[in-house]
Amino acid sequence: MSLASVITQRPYVMFGGKGGLGKTTFSAATAYWLAEQGKKVLVFSVDPQASLSDIFQQDIFGKGPVQIKQNLYAQEIDADTHIKAYQNEIRQKILDMYGFEQVPEEIEQYIQAASAEPAMEESAIFDAVVDIIVAGSYDYYIYDLVPLGHALYYLSMAKVYDEWINRITKLREEMREYEEMVSRLKSEKTTDEDQILSELSYIKGRINASSRILTDKEKTAFFFVVVPEEMIILDTQKAATLFAQFDVPLAGYVVNRVVPHELLQQEIPPYLRNRIEMQGRYMQQIQNDLGAQVQAYVPELERDVTGLAMIEKLAHIMYADGK
């Protein structure tokens, strides 16, 4: 099955791998190709240091979905904006649930401290991804994932959150069983607890919706980007094993930056000849270890992939047969 066949059958596509291997360019090219097929596509980045703006040569950071061309939209998520929205949402819920006129100082300090935690950025981005997925506004969603270590964190968050929500919900329900109050206070308290449980149920539903998509083998395709270098190959194989533990549906590998072997028949500088010969050994390793799981080989291009003309060129290389 070709890369094009796999892509067209699954509306959720993720490119992952170590930083600097070509995940963002492949994401952009895939989105471009699908848009050319008449599909409404969103390519979005969850990497705070992403370069979709650079690739499309258009400022899209933090601006929501931006139309690049007909059927093609791109989005770079601004975690800071989502963190501020979190803070305001938490403040309002505290006011609504407990009838405060203003958020107590000690709670406000906690909100500020919690928002400074490194995990808050990941949580904010994860929540933004859920918003995008649940909305269902596009035919295809192309994820430009962060480098491997952080990608594992994002993909595992759904399971972690789900387990946490289950435990908190159980504790809330057990607390209600042992409460004894006068009828009026009991009624008020029951209403408060119902609001809390309703909020927990809402969060759980969003997490489960995202989790189902990320692990749905019928709808999601995850591709590792790899280049013909020893450490990259080893690291990618290790990562593939870890991703399998989270039930991520691995659709295959895309090998990038392959220097054409035919150049050896020409007069070329010794360093380039050595590089091609070295790549040849690692290409053989890739074929032995990954075999039919390799969906495409992409050559080293003459310049960086920026602008629609180069994105189109890369798309035609990746999806040459279109089948």
C-alpha positions, 0 to 999 in steps of 0.5 A: 500500500502506497503512502497516498493510499494510507493517507486518504483512508485515514482523516487523522495523520501525525508525523513524529520523530526527532527534531529537525528531520522534516516532520513539519515539511511533511505535514505541510506537503501532505496537507497541500496534497490533500487540499489539491484533491478537493479535501478541506484540510487543517495542518496544525502544530503543537510544537511551541517552536514550530515553523509552519509560519516559516514554511508557509511564509505567513504569520499564523502563530496564535491566530487560529486556523488561517487559510493558506489556499483553497481547502488548506488551513494552518494553525499554530497553537499559542499555549500562553493564550490558552493558559490565560483562558484556563486561569479565567475559567477556573476563577469564574467556576470558583465564583459560580460554585461557591458564591464568592464575590472575588477569588480569595487571595490564597486561591489566586496565588495557587492559580498563578503558581500552578500556571507557572508549572511546566506541565501547564503548557502541555496541558493547555496545548493538549486541551487546544488539540481536543477542541480542534478534534471535537469540533470536526470542521475539516475532512483531514487533520494533519498533526505536526507533533513535537519531538519524540519525548514530548510527543509521548507525553501528549499521547499518554496524557489522555490515559493519565487524565482519564485515570485521574478523573475516574479516581476523583469522581469516585472520591466525590461520590464516596464523600457524598455517601457519608455526609449528614446535614440538615435538610436545607444544607444538604440540598445546597451541598448536593447541588454543589457536588452535582456541579462538580461531578458534572464538570468532571464528566464533561472533562472525561468526555472530552478526553475520551473523545480525543483518546479514541481518535488518537488510538483509532486504527481505522481513522488515524495514521502515525508516521515516523520520520527517519533519516539514514543515520545510525543514531536516528534509526536506533532512537526511532526504533526505540520510540516506536516500541514506546508508542506501541504501549500507548496503542498509537496506530503506526502506519509506517516510516518515511525516510527523508534526505536520501542523497541519490546513489546515482551521483556516485557515477559522476565526478563529485567531491570526496566528502559527498561520495563518502556521505552517499556510501555511508548512507548506502549502509544505513539505507540497507539497515533501514530496509532490513529492519523496517522493510515494507513499513517504509512508505516513502523515500524522499530525496535531499532537496536543493534548498529548504522547503519554504513557500507554496512552490517548494511545498508543492514540489515536495508533495508531488515527490511524496505522493507521486503515484497518487494511489 
